[in-house]
Amino acid sequence: MSTHEDTTRPSDPEPHPSRRAEGRHVINIGHLVMGLVFLAYVAIWGLVQSDVVTDGDIRYLLPVPWVAGGAVGLTVAVTGGSQRRR
């Protein structure tokens, strides 16, 4: 009996030929939306730290990333779903 374990893994299966030819991958809508919202909040934080935005204006800026992220998510969900059916 050998004490050496076989650590070789079977090769990963080839991607679907049509997907590989297109060069596209499935978009995770949740990751896309949360990434955009995070970047928007970083931008708002930068504006507040550089005194471009005062304290009173922050309350108008805070919902903007959620609305924009929701709009992008809906757009990707609608257009991405129709492209997958083709």
KAMO-V820514 format. One record per residue. RES is the residue in three letters. PHI is phi in radians with two decimals (* if undefined). NEAR is the number of other C-alpha atoms within 12 Angstrom. D_LAST is the distance of its C-alpha to the last C-alpha in Angstrom with 1 decimal. Layout:
BEGIN
res->{RES & RES}
phi->{PHI & PHI}
near->{NEAR & NEAR}
d_last->{D_LAST & D_LAST}
END
This chain:
BEGIN
res->{MET & SER & THR & HIS & GLU & ASP & THR & THR & ARG & PRO & SER & ASP & PRO & GLU & PRO & HIS & PRO & SER & ARG & ARG & ALA & GLU & GLY & ARG & HIS & VAL & ILE & ASN & ILE & GLY & HIS & LEU & VAL & MET & GLY & LEU & VAL & PHE & LEU & ALA & TYR & VAL & ALA & ILE & TRP & GLY & LEU & VAL & GLN & SER & ASP & VAL & VAL & THR & ASP & GLY & ASP & ILE & ARG & TYR & LEU & LEU & PRO & VAL & PRO & TRP & VAL & ALA & GLY & GLY & ALA & VAL & GLY & LEU & THR & VAL & ALA & VAL & THR & GLY & GLY & SER & GLN & ARG & ARG & ARG}
phi->{* & -1.63 & -1.57 & -1.49 & -1.59 & -1.41 & -1.73 & -1.30 & -1.89 & -1.10 & -1.11 & -1.10 & -1.14 & -1.15 & -1.13 & -0.95 & -0.97 & -1.22 & -1.18 & -1.16 & -1.19 & -1.29 & 1.32 & -2.05 & -2.38 & -1.23 & -1.60 & -1.50 & -1.11 & -1.09 & -1.14 & -1.08 & -1.13 & -1.17 & -1.13 & -1.16 & -1.12 & -1.05 & -1.09 & -1.16 & -1.19 & -1.13 & -1.13 & -1.12 & -1.05 & -1.10 & -1.14 & -1.18 & -1.16 & -1.58 & 1.04 & -1.35 & -1.96 & -1.56 & -1.03 & -1.22 & -1.51 & -1.11 & -1.13 & -1.49 & -1.51 & -1.09 & -1.37 & -1.03 & -1.08 & -1.23 & -1.19 & -1.13 & -1.09 & -1.13 & -1.13 & -1.14 & -1.08 & -1.13 & -1.11 & -1.17 & -1.12 & -1.29 & -1.30 & -1.19 & -1.17 & -1.27 & -1.31 & -1.26 & -1.34 & -1.27}
near->{4 & 5 & 5 & 7 & 8 & 8 & 6 & 8 & 8 & 8 & 7 & 7 & 8 & 11 & 14 & 12 & 11 & 12 & 13 & 12 & 11 & 11 & 11 & 15 & 14 & 18 & 17 & 14 & 23 & 18 & 16 & 23 & 26 & 21 & 21 & 24 & 27 & 20 & 19 & 23 & 23 & 17 & 20 & 27 & 20 & 16 & 19 & 20 & 14 & 11 & 14 & 15 & 19 & 17 & 16 & 12 & 16 & 20 & 13 & 15 & 24 & 24 & 17 & 22 & 25 & 22 & 19 & 24 & 26 & 22 & 19 & 24 & 27 & 18 & 17 & 23 & 21 & 15 & 16 & 20 & 16 & 11 & 13 & 16 & 8 & 7}
d_last->{54.4 & 52.7 & 52.4 & 49.5 & 46.1 & 43.1 & 40.9 & 38.4 & 34.8 & 32.4 & 30.0 & 26.7 & 23.9 & 21.8 & 18.4 & 15.4 & 15.5 & 12.1 & 12.8 & 16.3 & 15.5 & 13.4 & 16.3 & 14.4 & 15.1 & 14.4 & 16.4 & 19.0 & 19.3 & 22.9 & 24.1 & 22.8 & 24.5 & 27.7 & 28.0 & 27.8 & 30.3 & 32.6 & 32.6 & 33.4 & 36.2 & 37.5 & 37.6 & 39.4 & 41.8 & 42.5 & 43.2 & 45.6 & 47.4 & 48.0 & 49.4 & 46.9 & 46.1 & 49.0 & 49.2 & 48.7 & 45.5 & 43.8 & 43.1 & 40.9 & 38.9 & 38.3 & 35.6 & 33.7 & 31.8 & 30.6 & 29.5 & 27.7 & 26.1 & 24.9 & 23.4 & 21.6 & 20.4 & 19.2 & 17.4 & 15.6 & 14.8 & 13.4 & 11.4 & 10.4 & 9.2 & 6.9 & 5.5 & 5.5 & 3.8 & 0.0}
END
